[in-house]
Amino acid sequence: LSKNAGTYLPFIAFSYAMLALALVPYTIAIANGYTFLNNILGLFSLFVTLPGYWLATKEYGAIGAAIVYCAVQTIITLIYLYFVNKKFVINNVNAHELYLKKIAFPLGLALCVAYGFSLIPEWSDHSRILALAQIGFATCCTLIITTFVLVPIKDIRTIFKTKSSNE
C-alpha cells in the first residue's frame, strides 16, 4: 500500500505545503473583513477542479487528480500571497521580489539541503528509531542551515539577546 501511495505523495505533499502557505494571507484577509478574494478564488477553484478532476481522472487516473489538486492549490496560494501582501502588508509589492526572493529562493535552498541529506545512506535498515533519528537530524540541519543563510546575523543575535534577557 505504501509503495502505491508513494506515487501520489509528492503532489499531495506539495499541495498541502501550498495550502499551509496560503493560510497566513487567508487569515489576514479574513481578519480584515476582506472576503471578496476568498469568494472569487473559491469559485475559480470550483470551476477548475470539478471538470479538471473528471478529465484528469478519466485520462490519467488518480495521479491526474493529484496533479489537478496540486496545480489549483499552487495557483490559489500565489494569488493570495500577491493580493493580500499588496492590500495589507506592502502597498507597492513587487511580484518579482515576492515570488523569487521570498518564496522560490528559500524553497529551493531548503529543497537542495534536504535533497543532500537524502543522498546519505540510511544508518540502519532494521531500526525504526534510528531511521526516525536520521530524519530528525536532517530536518534540524535543514532548518539551521536555511536560517543562517536566509536570516541576517544581526536578527539572529537580536533573537538570542531577547531570549537571554527575558530569563
N, C-alpha and C positions, 0 to 999 in steps of 0.2 A: 504494500500500500504506500509506504513512504517513498519508494523508488518511483512509483507512478505519479505521486503528488509532487515530487521534485521538479517535474516538468513545468508546473504552473507556478511554483514558489517564487521565482524571480519577478514575474509580472505582478503577482498579488502583493508581494513584499514591497515592491516599488510603489504600487498603488496606495498602499496604506502609509508609506512614508510621505507621499504627496498629500494624502488626506491629513496626516499629522501636521505638515507644514501649513496647510490651509486653515487649520483650527485657530491659530492665533489671529490672523486677519479676520476670520469669520467672527470671532468673539469681539474683536474691536468694533467691527461693523454693527453687530447686534447691540453692543453696549451703548453705541451712539445713536441707536434707532434707525440705522441705515439698512433697511431690509430690501430695498429695491434690487440691489445687486444679487442678493441671495435668491430672490424670486426669479430674476432673469436667468441666472445660472442653473437654477433648479429646472426651469422649463427647457433650457438648452440641453441639459443632461437627459431629461426625459425624452426629448425628440431625437437625440442621438443614440442613446443606449438601447431603447426598445427595438428600432429597426437594426441597429448595429449588432445587438446580441443575436437577433434572428438570422441575419445574413452571415455573420461570422461563425455562429454555431453550425449553421447549415453547411457552410463551405469548409471550415477548419476544425470543427468540434469544440471541445472545452477550451483549448488553447486560444481559439479565436475570441471566445467570450472574455477570457482573461486579458487579452490584448486590448479589446474594446474598453474594458473597465479601467485598465491602466492609462490608456490614452485620454479618456474622459476625465479621470482624476487629475492627471498632469495638466491638462488644459485649464480646468477649473482652478487649480492651485495657482498657476501662473497669472490668470486673470485676477483672482482675489488679491494676490500679492501686489500686483501693479496698482489696481484701483484703490485698494484700502490704504496703501502707502501714499498714493497721490492725494487722497482726500483727507486723511487723518494724521499721517506721520510726517511726510516730506512733501511740501507743496510742489516743488519743482523736481519730481522724481525723474531720473534718467533711466530708461529701460535697460540700456547697456550696462550701467553700473549695477542696477538691481539684479538683473538676471546673471550676468557674468561674474561680477566681483563678489556679490553677496550670496549667490546660490551655486553657480556652476563651479567656481574655483574651490570653495570649501568642500562641496560634494565630491569633486574629482580628487582632491587631496585625500580625503577620508577613504575613498574607494581604493586609491593606489596603495595607501598604507595597509588597509585591511587585506587587499589582494596579496601584498608582500608577505603578510603573516599566513595567508592560506598556502603559500608555497613551502612553508616549513613543515617537515614531516610530523605526523602525529606522535606524541610522546608515548602513547600506549594504545594498542589496538584493542585491548581487553578491558581496560578500566574506564568506566564512565566518569568517575571522579576526576581522573587525570585529563580526560577529554574536556570536561567542564572547566577545569583549571586552566587549560590551554586557551580555551575560548575566552575566559575571563581575563587572562593575561593579555591576549591580543586586543580585546576591547579596551582595557585600561591604557595600553600603549598607544592605540589609535587615538583615544581621547587626549592623552597627554601630548602626543606629537602634533596633532592638529591644533590644540590650544596654544602651544608655544609658537607655531607658525602663524596662526591667524590673529591671535590676541597680542597687542603690543605689550612689551615687558613692563612698561610703566603701569598699565592697567592691572597686570598680574600682581605687581608689587603692592598696588593700592588695595587689592582684594585681601592679600595676606596681612597687610598692616591693619586694615579694618577688623579682620578676624582676631588678630592678636590683641588689639586694643580693647575689644569687647570682653575678653576673658578676664 
